Amino acid sequence: MRKFIINVNGNSYEVEVEEVGGTSAPSVAPAVQVSAPAAAPKKVAASVGSGEPVKSPMPGTVLDIKVANGAKVNAGDVLVVLEAMKMENDIKAPKAGTVTVVTSKGSSVDTGDVLVTIA
């Protein structure tokens, strides 16, 4: 057995290589486990409920949803908190009614994507 330290993309791995007869490859075991980066949130393709859609005014990420499905809201109530350009933006209800949530927390949205509907 021979030990080596190998650097890959800034990560150091200690490996042991055993020389064996024939043409088989040496076994390599990393001494440090590196987890893969988390996948980016995916867009949610949800059906839009009946009622007036409340659309995203800009591209961003949904940080928080302040209402639940079926909740009654008044005009001006905060529905969704959207992060865009490192700023938190409150998306407010344009009218009173009952909410149907179309988006999900952590999802990426584009300008014009429906976040919730109000009936």
DSSP file (Angstrom, degrees, kcal/mol; ACC not computed):
  #  RESIDUE AA STRUCTURE BP1 BP2  ACC     N-H-->O    O-->H-N    N-H-->O    O-->H-N    TCO  KAPPA ALPHA  PHI   PSI    X-CA   Y-CA   Z-CA
    1    1 A M              0   0    0      0, 0.0     2,-0.4     0, 0.0    17,-0.2   0.000 360.0 360.0 360.0 136.0    0.0    0.0    0.0
    2    2 A R  E     -A   17   0A   0     15,-2.2    15,-3.1     2,-0.0     2,-0.4  -0.987 360.0-142.9-125.0 139.0    1.2    3.5   -0.9
    3    3 A K  E     +A   16   0A   0     -2,-0.4     2,-0.3    13,-0.2    13,-0.2  -0.826  21.1 175.8-103.8 140.2   -0.5    6.6    0.4
    4    4 A F  E     -A   15   0A   0     11,-2.8    11,-3.3    -2,-0.4     2,-0.5  -0.965  25.3-138.8-136.4 153.1   -0.9    9.8   -1.6
    5    5 A I  E     -A   14   0A   0     -2,-0.3     2,-0.4     9,-0.2     9,-0.2  -0.977  24.6-170.2-112.0 124.6   -2.6   13.2   -1.1
    6    6 A I  E     -A   13   0A   0      7,-3.2     7,-2.8    -2,-0.5     2,-0.5  -0.947  12.3-148.7-118.8 132.7   -4.4   14.4   -4.2
    7    7 A N  E     +A   12   0A   0     -2,-0.4     2,-0.4     5,-0.2     5,-0.2  -0.895  18.1 177.2-101.8 125.6   -5.8   17.9   -4.6
    8    8 A V  E >  S-A   11   0A   0      3,-3.0     3,-2.3    -2,-0.5    -2,-0.0  -0.978  71.5 -23.6-130.1 117.4   -9.0   18.2   -6.8
    9    9 A N  T 3  S-     0   0    0     -2,-0.4     3,-0.1     1,-0.3    -1,-0.1   0.857 127.9 -48.8  51.3  40.2  -10.7   21.5   -7.2
   10   10 A G  T 3  S+     0   0    0      1,-0.2     2,-0.4     0, 0.0    -1,-0.3   0.417 116.0 114.5  83.8  -2.5   -9.2   22.8   -4.0
   11   11 A N  E <   -A    8   0A   0     -3,-2.3    -3,-3.0    23,-0.0     2,-0.4  -0.875  58.3-140.9-103.7 133.2  -10.2   19.7   -2.0
   12   12 A S  E     -A    7   0A   0     -2,-0.4     2,-0.4    -5,-0.2    -5,-0.2  -0.773  17.6-172.1 -95.5 136.0   -7.5   17.4   -0.6
   13   13 A Y  E     -A    6   0A   0     -7,-2.8    -7,-3.2    -2,-0.4     2,-0.6  -0.990  16.1-147.1-126.7 134.0   -8.0   13.7   -0.6
   14   14 A E  E     -A    5   0A   0     -2,-0.4     2,-0.4    -9,-0.2    -9,-0.2  -0.897  27.6-176.2 -97.3 124.3   -5.8   11.1    1.1
   15   15 A V  E     -A    4   0A   0    -11,-3.3   -11,-2.8    -2,-0.6     2,-0.5  -0.908  21.2-148.6-123.8 149.5   -5.8    7.9   -1.0
   16   16 A E  E     -A    3   0A   0     -2,-0.4     2,-0.5   -13,-0.2   -13,-0.2  -0.968  14.3-162.1-114.1 131.5   -4.2    4.5   -0.6
   17   17 A V  E     -A    2   0A   0    -15,-3.1   -15,-2.2    -2,-0.5     2,-0.5  -0.958   1.0-161.9-118.0 126.7   -3.2    2.7   -3.7
   18   18 A E        -     0   0    0     -2,-0.5     2,-0.6     9,-0.2     9,-0.2  -0.923  15.8-136.9-108.2 127.2   -2.6   -1.1   -3.6
   19   19 A E        +     0   0    0     -2,-0.5     2,-0.3     7,-0.1     6,-0.1  -0.719  29.9 178.8 -84.6 124.1   -0.6   -2.5   -6.5
   20   20 A V        -     0   0    0     -2,-0.6     2,-0.1     4,-0.3     4,-0.0  -0.859  31.7 -98.1-123.2 158.9   -2.2   -5.7   -7.6
   21   21 A G  S    S+     0   0    0     -2,-0.3     3,-0.5     2,-0.1     2,-0.2  -0.355  86.0  24.0 -72.0 155.8   -1.3   -8.1  -10.4
   22   22 A G  S    S-     0   0    0      1,-0.2    -2,-0.1    -2,-0.1     0, 0.0  -0.510 109.4 -55.2  89.3-157.7   -3.0   -7.9  -13.8
   23   23 A T  S    S+     0   0    0     -2,-0.2    -1,-0.2     2,-0.0    -2,-0.1   0.170  83.5 131.8-110.9  16.9   -4.7   -4.9  -15.3
   24   24 A S        -     0   0    0     -3,-0.5    -4,-0.3     1,-0.1     0, 0.0  -0.376  59.0-111.5 -72.1 151.9   -7.2   -4.0  -12.5
   25   25 A A        -     0   0    0      1,-0.1    -1,-0.1    -6,-0.1     2,-0.1  -0.476  32.9-103.2 -81.1 151.3   -7.4   -0.4  -11.4
   26   26 A P        -     0   0    0      0, 0.0     2,-0.3     0, 0.0    -1,-0.1  -0.385  36.1-112.6 -69.8 152.1   -6.2    0.7   -7.9
   27   27 A S        -     0   0    0     -9,-0.2     2,-0.4    -2,-0.1    -9,-0.2  -0.687  30.8-164.1 -86.7 141.5   -8.9    1.4   -5.3
   28   28 A V        -     0   0    0     -2,-0.3   -13,-0.1   -13,-0.1   -11,-0.1  -0.990   8.5-177.8-129.5 125.4   -9.2    5.0   -4.2
   29   29 A A        -     0   0    0     -2,-0.4     2,-0.1   -13,-0.2   -13,-0.1  -0.981  24.5-130.0-125.3 121.8  -11.0    6.1   -1.1
   30   30 A P        -     0   0    0      0, 0.0   -15,-0.1     0, 0.0   -17,-0.1  -0.460   5.4-154.9 -70.7 139.7  -11.3    9.8   -0.2
   31   31 A A  S    S+     0   0    0      1,-0.2     2,-0.5    -2,-0.1   -18,-0.1   0.714  84.9  50.2 -82.1 -22.6  -10.4   10.8    3.3
   32   32 A V  S    S-     0   0    0    -20,-0.2     2,-0.5   -18,-0.1    -1,-0.2  -0.972  80.2-141.4-119.9 125.2  -12.6   13.8    3.2
   33   33 A Q        -     0   0    0     -2,-0.5     2,-0.5    -3,-0.1    -2,-0.0  -0.730  15.0-163.9 -85.3 130.4  -16.2   13.6    2.1
   34   34 A V        -     0   0    0     -2,-0.5     2,-0.2   -23,-0.0    -2,-0.0  -0.964  11.7-141.5-116.5 119.8  -17.4   16.5    0.0
   35   35 A S        -     0   0    0     -2,-0.5     3,-0.1     1,-0.1    -2,-0.0  -0.528  22.8-110.5 -80.9 147.7  -21.1   16.9   -0.4
   36   36 A A        -     0   0    0     -2,-0.2     3,-0.1     1,-0.1    -1,-0.1  -0.418  42.5 -94.0 -71.5 149.7  -22.5   18.0   -3.7
   37   37 A P        -     0   0    0      0, 0.0    -1,-0.1     0, 0.0     3,-0.1  -0.324  49.1 -95.8 -64.2 148.8  -24.0   21.5   -3.9
   38   38 A A        -     0   0    0      1,-0.1     2,-0.1    -3,-0.1    -3,-0.0  -0.350  43.4-106.5 -65.0 143.1  -27.7   21.7   -3.3
   39   39 A A        -     0   0    0      1,-0.1    -1,-0.1    -3,-0.1     3,-0.1  -0.402  38.1-102.9 -69.3 146.3  -29.8   21.8   -6.4
   40   40 A A        -     0   0    0      1,-0.1    -1,-0.1    -2,-0.1    67,-0.0  -0.398  47.0 -92.2 -66.8 145.8  -31.4   25.1   -7.3
   41   41 A P        -     0   0    0      0, 0.0     2,-0.2     0, 0.0    67,-0.2  -0.316  44.1-130.7 -60.1 141.2  -35.1   25.4   -6.5
   42   42 A K        -     0   0    0     65,-0.1     2,-0.1    -3,-0.1    66,-0.1  -0.608  21.3-101.6 -93.8 154.6  -37.2   24.4   -9.4
   43   43 A K        -     0   0    0     -2,-0.2     2,-0.6    64,-0.2    66,-0.1  -0.471  35.5-128.0 -69.4 145.1  -40.1   26.3  -10.8
   44   44 A V        -     0   0    0     64,-0.3     2,-1.2    -2,-0.1    -1,-0.1  -0.860  11.3-155.3 -99.6 122.6  -43.5   25.0   -9.7
   45   45 A A        +     0   0    0     -2,-0.6     2,-0.3    58,-0.0    58,-0.1  -0.758  32.7 161.9 -97.1  90.0  -45.9   24.3  -12.5
   46   46 A A        -     0   0    0     -2,-1.2     2,-0.3    56,-0.1    56,-0.1  -0.755  44.1-103.3-109.4 154.9  -49.2   24.6  -10.6
   47   47 A S        -     0   0    0     -2,-0.3     2,-0.4     1,-0.1    -1,-0.0  -0.565  37.5-119.5 -76.1 140.8  -52.6   25.1  -11.9
   48   48 A V        -     0   0    0     -2,-0.3     3,-0.1     1,-0.1    -1,-0.1  -0.679  28.3-132.5 -83.1 127.4  -53.9   28.6  -11.5
   49   49 A G        -     0   0    0     -2,-0.4     2,-0.1    51,-0.2    69,-0.1  -0.169  32.4 -84.6 -72.2 170.9  -57.0   28.8   -9.3
   50   50 A S  S    S+     0   0    0     67,-0.1     2,-0.2     2,-0.0    -1,-0.1  -0.472  89.4  55.9 -74.9 151.2  -60.0   30.8  -10.3
   51   51 A G  S    S-     0   0    0     -2,-0.1    68,-0.3    68,-0.1    48,-0.0  -0.683  99.4 -30.4 120.7-176.4  -60.0   34.4   -9.3
   52   52 A E  E     -B  118   0B   0     66,-2.8    66,-2.3    -2,-0.2     2,-0.2  -0.639  64.1-129.4 -79.2 123.9  -57.8   37.4  -10.0
   53   53 A P  E     -B  117   0B   0      0, 0.0     2,-0.6     0, 0.0    64,-0.3  -0.509   8.5-149.4 -74.8 140.7  -54.1   36.4  -10.4
   54   54 A V  E     -B  116   0B   0     62,-3.4    61,-3.0    -2,-0.2    62,-1.2  -0.954  26.4-160.7-106.4 112.5  -51.5   38.2   -8.3
   55   55 A K  E     -B  114   0B   0     -2,-0.6    59,-0.2    59,-0.2    58,-0.1  -0.575  23.2-100.9-100.6 156.4  -48.4   38.1  -10.5
   56   56 A S        -     0   0    0     57,-2.8    56,-3.1    54,-0.3    57,-0.2  -0.581  23.2-154.2 -71.5 128.3  -44.7   38.6   -9.7
   57   57 A P  S    S+     0   0    0      0, 0.0    54,-0.2     0, 0.0    -1,-0.1   0.586  76.6   9.5 -79.7  -8.4  -43.6   42.1  -10.7
   58   58 A M  S    S-     0   0    0     52,-0.2     2,-0.2    55,-0.1    54,-0.1  -0.977  89.9 -84.5-160.0 161.6  -40.0   41.0  -11.2
   59   59 A P        +     0   0    0      0, 0.0     2,-0.3     0, 0.0    51,-0.2  -0.508  69.9 110.1 -72.3 146.5  -37.9   37.8  -11.3
   60   60 A G  E     -D  109   0C   0     49,-2.2    49,-2.9    -2,-0.2     2,-0.4  -0.971  62.8 -70.8 177.5-163.9  -36.8   36.5   -8.0
   61   61 A T  E     -DE 108  83C   0     22,-2.4    22,-3.2    -2,-0.3     2,-0.7  -0.970  39.1-120.0-122.2 134.4  -37.0   33.8   -5.3
   62   62 A V  E     + E   0  82C   0     45,-2.7    44,-3.2    -2,-0.4    20,-0.2  -0.631  32.7 176.1 -74.5 111.7  -40.0   33.2   -3.1
   63   63 A L  E     -     0   0C   0     18,-2.4     2,-0.3    -2,-0.7    -1,-0.2   0.860  63.5  -2.5 -83.5 -39.0  -38.7   33.7    0.5
   64   64 A D  E     - E   0  81C   0     17,-1.5    17,-2.9    41,-0.1     2,-0.5  -0.997  52.1-143.3-155.0 147.9  -41.9   33.3    2.4
   65   65 A I  E     - E   0  80C   0     -2,-0.3    15,-0.2    15,-0.2    14,-0.1  -0.976  14.5-169.3-114.4 116.5  -45.6   32.8    1.8
   66   66 A K        +     0   0    0     13,-2.3     2,-0.3    -2,-0.5    14,-0.2   0.495  65.2  53.7 -87.8  -4.9  -47.6   34.8    4.4
   67   67 A V  S    S-     0   0    0     12,-0.8     2,-0.3     4,-0.0     3,-0.0  -0.887  71.0-135.5-129.0 159.7  -51.0   33.3    3.7
   68   68 A A    >   -     0   0    0     -2,-0.3     3,-2.1     1,-0.1    31,-0.3  -0.742  42.0 -79.8-108.8 160.2  -52.5   29.8    3.5
   69   69 A N  T 3  S+     0   0    0     -2,-0.3    31,-0.2     1,-0.3     3,-0.1  -0.349 119.1  18.4 -56.1 133.5  -54.8   28.3    0.9
   70   70 A G  T 3  S+     0   0    0     29,-3.4    -1,-0.3     1,-0.3    30,-0.1   0.430  90.2 144.6  85.2  -1.4  -58.4   29.4    1.7
   71   71 A A    <   -     0   0    0     -3,-2.1    28,-2.6    28,-0.3     2,-0.5  -0.425  49.5-126.9 -72.0 145.4  -57.3   32.3    3.9
   72   72 A K  E     -G   98   0D   0     26,-0.2     2,-0.3    -2,-0.1    26,-0.2  -0.801  33.9-176.5 -91.0 131.7  -59.4   35.5    3.8
   73   73 A V  E     -G   97   0D   0     24,-3.0    24,-2.1    -2,-0.5     2,-0.3  -0.882  18.9-136.8-128.0 159.5  -57.3   38.6    3.1
   74   74 A N    >   -     0   0    0     -2,-0.3     3,-2.1    22,-0.2    19,-0.3  -0.752  44.6 -80.0-107.7 160.1  -58.0   42.3    2.9
   75   75 A A  T 3  S+     0   0    0     -2,-0.3    21,-0.1     1,-0.3     3,-0.1  -0.384 119.6  25.3 -57.9 131.6  -56.6   44.7    0.3
   76   76 A G  T 3  S+     0   0    0     17,-3.0    -1,-0.3     1,-0.3     2,-0.1   0.273  85.4 136.6  95.4 -11.1  -53.0   45.6    1.2
   77   77 A D    <   -     0   0    0     -3,-2.1    16,-2.7    16,-0.1     2,-0.4  -0.436  63.1-108.8 -67.1 143.4  -52.3   42.4    3.2
   78   78 A V  E     + F   0  92C   0     14,-0.2    14,-0.2     1,-0.2     3,-0.1  -0.614  41.7 171.0 -75.4 126.9  -48.9   40.9    2.5
   79   79 A L  E     +     0   0C   0     12,-3.2   -13,-2.3    -2,-0.4   -12,-0.8   0.831  61.7   8.8-100.0 -47.9  -49.3   37.7    0.6
   80   80 A V  E     -EF  65  91C   0     11,-1.5    11,-3.2   -15,-0.2     2,-0.6  -0.982  58.1-139.7-140.2 144.5  -45.7   36.7   -0.5
   81   81 A V  E     -EF  64  90C   0    -17,-2.9   -18,-2.4    -2,-0.3   -17,-1.5  -0.950  26.3-167.6-106.1 121.4  -42.2   37.9    0.3
   82   82 A L  E     -EF  62  89C   0      7,-3.0     7,-2.9    -2,-0.6     2,-0.6  -0.925  12.5-146.6-113.8 128.2  -40.1   37.9   -2.9
   83   83 A E  E     +EF  61  88C   0    -22,-3.2   -22,-2.4    -2,-0.5     2,-0.4  -0.841  28.6 162.3 -94.9 124.1  -36.3   38.3   -2.9
   84   84 A A  E >   - F   0  87C   0      3,-2.5     3,-1.4    -2,-0.6   -24,-0.1  -0.985  67.0  -5.4-142.3 130.2  -35.0   40.1   -5.9
   85   85 A M  T 3  S-     0   0    0     -2,-0.4     3,-0.1     1,-0.3    -1,-0.1   0.886 128.8 -57.1  53.1  43.8  -31.6   41.8   -6.3
   86   86 A K  T 3  S+     0   0    0      1,-0.2     2,-0.4    -3,-0.0    -1,-0.3   0.672 116.8 110.0  64.7  20.2  -30.8   41.0   -2.7
   87   87 A M  E <   -F   84   0C   0     -3,-1.4    -3,-2.5    -5,-0.0     2,-0.5  -0.957  67.4-127.4-124.6 146.0  -33.8   42.9   -1.4
   88   88 A E  E     -F   83   0C   0     -2,-0.4     2,-0.5    -5,-0.2    -5,-0.2  -0.805  26.1-167.2 -92.0 128.6  -37.0   41.6    0.2
   89   89 A N  E     -F   82   0C   0     -7,-2.9    -7,-3.0    -2,-0.5     2,-0.5  -0.968  14.7-138.8-120.3 126.1  -40.2   42.8   -1.5
   90   90 A D  E     -F   81   0C   0     -2,-0.5     2,-0.7    -9,-0.2    -9,-0.2  -0.714  11.4-153.0 -82.8 126.0  -43.7   42.4    0.0
   91   91 A I  E     -F   80   0C   0    -11,-3.2   -12,-3.2    -2,-0.5   -11,-1.5  -0.903  21.9-159.5 -99.7 117.8  -46.3   41.4   -2.6
   92   92 A K  E     -F   78   0C   0     -2,-0.7   -14,-0.2   -14,-0.2   -15,-0.1  -0.616  22.3 -98.1-105.4 157.1  -49.6   42.7   -1.3
   93   93 A A        -     0   0    0    -16,-2.7   -17,-3.0   -19,-0.3   -16,-0.1  -0.538  22.0-155.5 -70.9 128.5  -53.2   41.8   -2.1
   94   94 A P  S    S+     0   0    0      0, 0.0     2,-0.3     0, 0.0   -19,-0.1   0.675  77.2   4.5 -78.0 -16.4  -54.8   44.2   -4.6
   95   95 A K  S    S-     0   0    0    -21,-0.2     2,-0.2   -18,-0.1   -19,-0.1  -0.956  86.1 -87.4-155.9 169.6  -58.3   43.4   -3.2
   96   96 A A        +     0   0    0     -2,-0.3     2,-0.3   -21,-0.1   -22,-0.2  -0.539  68.6  94.7 -81.4 150.8  -60.1   41.5   -0.5
   97   97 A G  E    S-G   73   0D   0    -24,-2.1   -24,-3.0    -2,-0.2     2,-0.4  -0.986  72.7 -48.0 161.9-165.6  -61.0   37.9   -1.0
   98   98 A T  E     -G   72   0D   0     -2,-0.3    21,-2.6   -26,-0.2     2,-0.3  -0.871  53.8-133.3-104.6 133.1  -60.1   34.2   -0.5
   99   99 A V  E     -C  118   0B   0    -28,-2.6   -29,-3.4    -2,-0.4     2,-0.5  -0.632  17.4-170.0 -94.1 139.6  -56.5   33.2   -1.5
  100  100 A T  E     -C  117   0B   0     17,-2.4    17,-2.3    -2,-0.3     2,-0.4  -0.988  23.8-139.4-120.1 118.2  -55.4   30.2   -3.5
  101  101 A V  E     +C  116   0B   0     -2,-0.5    15,-0.2    15,-0.2   -32,-0.1  -0.639  26.5 172.1 -81.4 128.7  -51.6   29.8   -3.3
  102  102 A V        +     0   0    0     13,-2.4    14,-0.2    -2,-0.4    -1,-0.2   0.708  59.3  55.2-106.6 -29.5  -50.0   28.8   -6.6
  103  103 A T  S    S-     0   0    0     12,-1.9     2,-0.3   -58,-0.1    12,-0.1  -0.327  72.3-133.6 -97.6-179.6  -46.3   29.1   -5.9
  104  104 A S    >   -     0   0    0     -2,-0.1     3,-1.9     4,-0.0   -42,-0.3  -0.966  30.8 -88.1-137.0 155.5  -44.1   27.5   -3.2
  105  105 A K  T 3  S+     0   0    0     -2,-0.3   -42,-0.2     1,-0.3     3,-0.1  -0.368 112.8  20.1 -61.3 132.4  -41.5   28.7   -0.8
  106  106 A G  T 3  S+     0   0    0    -44,-3.2    -1,-0.3     1,-0.3     2,-0.1   0.305  92.1 132.4  91.9  -9.1  -38.0   28.6   -2.3
  107  107 A S    <   -     0   0    0     -3,-1.9   -45,-2.7   -45,-0.1     2,-0.4  -0.446  56.2-123.7 -79.1 151.8  -39.2   28.6   -5.9
  108  108 A S  E     -D   61   0C   0    -47,-0.2     2,-0.3   -67,-0.2   -64,-0.3  -0.762  30.7-169.6 -91.2 137.2  -37.8   30.8   -8.6
  109  109 A V  E     -D   60   0C   0    -49,-2.9   -49,-2.2    -2,-0.4     2,-0.2  -0.924  11.7-145.0-128.0 153.9  -40.2   33.0  -10.4
  110  110 A D    >   -     0   0    0     -2,-0.3     3,-2.0   -51,-0.2   -54,-0.3  -0.656  46.1 -71.7-106.4 167.7  -40.1   35.2  -13.5
  111  111 A T  T 3  S+     0   0    0      1,-0.3     3,-0.1    -2,-0.2    -1,-0.1  -0.409 122.6  20.2 -58.6 128.7  -41.9   38.5  -14.2
  112  112 A G  T 3  S+     0   0    0    -56,-3.1    -1,-0.3     1,-0.3     2,-0.2   0.331  85.6 139.1  92.9  -7.3  -45.5   37.8  -14.7
  113  113 A D    <   -     0   0    0     -3,-2.0   -57,-2.8   -57,-0.2     2,-0.4  -0.491  59.7-112.2 -69.4 140.2  -45.6   34.4  -13.0
  114  114 A V  E     +B   55   0B   0    -59,-0.2   -59,-0.2     1,-0.2     3,-0.1  -0.602  36.0 176.0 -76.3 127.7  -48.7   33.9  -10.9
  115  115 A L  E     -     0   0B   0    -61,-3.0   -13,-2.4     1,-0.4   -12,-1.9   0.855  66.1 -15.9 -95.1 -49.4  -48.0   33.7   -7.2
  116  116 A V  E     -BC  54 101B   0    -62,-1.2   -62,-3.4   -15,-0.2    -1,-0.4  -0.931  59.3-133.4-145.7 165.9  -51.5   33.5   -5.8
  117  117 A T  E     -BC  53 100B   0    -17,-2.3   -17,-2.4    -2,-0.3     2,-0.5  -0.948  11.9-151.9-122.2 151.8  -55.1   34.1   -6.9
  118  118 A I  E      BC  52  99B   0    -66,-2.3   -66,-2.8    -2,-0.3   -19,-0.2  -0.981 360.0 360.0-125.6 121.0  -57.8   36.0   -5.0
  119  119 A A              0   0    0    -21,-2.6   -20,-0.1    -2,-0.5    -1,-0.1   0.374 360.0 360.0-108.8 360.0  -61.4   35.1   -5.5
